[in-house]
Amino acid sequence: MNCLICGAQLPVGAMFCGECGSSSTATPLTRKRPDPRPSDTTVILPLRRRSVISVPVVSVPVVVPVVSVPVVSAPVEAPAPVPLQAPEPAPAPTASLFVLQFSTGETISALGTGLIGRRPLPQPTERVDILVQINDLGRSVSKSHLEFGQYDGEFWVSDRYSGNGTIIRRPDAVAVRCEPGRRYLVPRGSRVEIADQFFILN
């Protein structure tokens, strides 16, 4: 028996051809594969060319009648110059002169703000008018012990978180220990104790 596809000799009872691998019952007619493409084709006709007709644009001149109107210039009076007034200066803050008499013998005249201590030093962004250095051999006074200034012509002090604190003894009043960072008004004649030292405000 021979293979009907390639013609090779097939042994008895063979199911496939040893040469082409086709089935022993395959014929050239059964081996023909169908064409996967569609059997019918559609003829697509080319598009018809459209003729473009150009129409010239005719510009029609438009005539606008011009009417001349005589212009009568009336004399214009210039406005009278306004005298410039200088701005009024702001009233200067009333600063009083206070005299601080220290227990160490120094006397300081103060008009603005200041710091008192063994070696007073303002903060980088802080500006004060005067630095008052206290000669304290016992080192009870902090480097920047006390801050002072004026508010509406009155003297105030504020403890700068000192080590030994600040006490205000007002005339005919109970002594007050200052809370650090808080401002206290001090009337004239008061005694302000800064650790072992003090000053009298006049």
Buried (B, 14 or more C-beta within 10 A) or exposed (E): EEBBBEEEEBEEEEEBBEEEEBBBEBEEEEEEEEEEEEEEEEEEEEEEEEEEEEEEEEEEEEEEEEEEEEEEEEEEEEEEEEEEEEEEEEEEEEEEEBEBBBBEEEEBEBEEBBBBBBEBEBEEEEEBEBBBBBEBEEEBBBBBBBBBBBEEEEBBBBBBEBEBBBBBBBEEEEEBEBEEEEBBEBEBEBBBBBBBBBBBBE
